[in-house]
Amino acid sequence: MTPEKLRLRAVGGLGLVLAALGILVVRLAWLQLADCPDMRDAARGQHFGRTEVVQAERGRILDRNGQVLAVTEKFPSIAVDPKLVNDPHRFSALVQQETGVAASDVEALIARGGRFRWMRRQIADRPAVERLRRKLRELRIDGLVVVEEPKRVYPLGALAAQLIGFTDRDGRGLEGVEAMKNKELSGRNGHRVTLRDAAGMPIMLSGGPPYDPPTDGDDVRLTIDATIQAVAEDEANKTWVESGAKGVSVIVLDPQTGDVLAMASRPTFDPNDPSRSLPDQRRNRVMNDAFEPGSVFKPIVMVAALDAGTISPTERIDTEGGRYKIGSRVIHEDKGKNYGWLSLTEVIAHSSNVAMAKIGVGLGEQKMKSALGLFGFGARTPLRWRGEQAGDIQAKKPWRVSDQLASASFGHAMTATPAQLAQGYSILAAGGLRREMRIFADAPQAEPVRVVGEAAALAVTPMMQAVLGPGGTAEQAKKFCAEFDVAGKTGTAQKLETGGHVSSFACFAPANDPRVVVLVLVDEPKKATYGSVVAAPYAMRILRQSLCYLSVDTASVAAAQIPVAARQAGASEVAPR
């Protein structure tokens, strides 16, 4: 090759090199100037990764004394990084051996690829996860990812399950207090941006990216007393099993404050594993079920009539031989009993339908509706429970005297929830004052409202004491709380739609200074129907144990305050109600 050609080739090669360098310089300039924002964002995305949520710790749910009813704990969850698994078969076999996840499912997750696949979350058996981690490390098998996740735990199991409720896997309240107070319990999540290396793994550096810390949720303290709740749960379960009932509702109140001390329903469930439960097991029957209350309603009408002055405490009523014709309807006494003339105490002790119908008709529609409204019937309670029923007293519709007015006088032709009935008895126990029901200990206590005069309320108390005295409809239940003077009333109502019965017993004690109100309502018992049999013994045991736990003094002579007239009434046999 001639020197001239070599020179030309060298010049051409140099020109190409210079051209390439020129293009590179132009490209670099373009990237630095024109594409700067895009490149900067890409670099930040590569090294800072994504913004991660730092979950706030959910607040606890406590009873009135600080007993923990719900708390959040950390549990290990396991995932697989398919790209890192170097022995899928042995990896899957070990996962199944230690955690129970089917090997075939794990292999399917690995085959799907990607970088992160959940295998099982919130594993209670932490040692099993540690064994799995150790075995995989010893065999040099990669791909296991262990993440600590928060999980809601209910240390006392099914205690107050329908009241407390439960959360979903991500800690959001779904039912009960968990849902009602979800905002307060949840707190506020924080955020942080994670630094990552070239392989995408997180790294920690001093003075790293900004961190917005979470604000943990507040604790919620209930008025529930875990000890009284446990007593109520135990008796609710006995009632349910021994009666073969469709359902049972129990509520315990403090009439001096309006605080709910216990609330239990049967059937029930374990909030630690709500996925295994049915809607019927999770329903809070105390708040969400409304029934015709039956005879347990009679003291409410009696006190309304006394307060309105339509009857006097000394009045006696002719029960018309056990049959009372009003309009086209004939009202009967239970089992055709003929009580003759009855004092007001005997009306309640014997649970006379005829006498109560006369009292209700004498009170009149408007006065009765007004009184029922003041007692809280026909409206939701101050608890404002999710799904709570208001009951129905047909307040805006005129009643027929021969139907609604007479029937409502002994607890028919209207509906009420167990919570409303307990609230009504709490008003009687408080001498006619209504103190708003509370379930949250920090809820403000409104000033009590006078519903009926104190004299009228106090006049009804010995009438209800007579229910547990000789000849009273709950005489046999007295032995279950013999140390205390107890005022109570039985109830049995037939459900027209099913033919079953609703049996109940409401009571409070000590009669002269009530500290505890108890209501037990049994829905469609199979083995017996009268409230004196399927509800009263259980309510009385709850009452006794609660009073003893609260260190309430016993009465020296249990029968001392039962009126003589009520004891004399025992001469005639009274069928249980």
Disulfide bonds with the S-S distance in Angstrom:
none
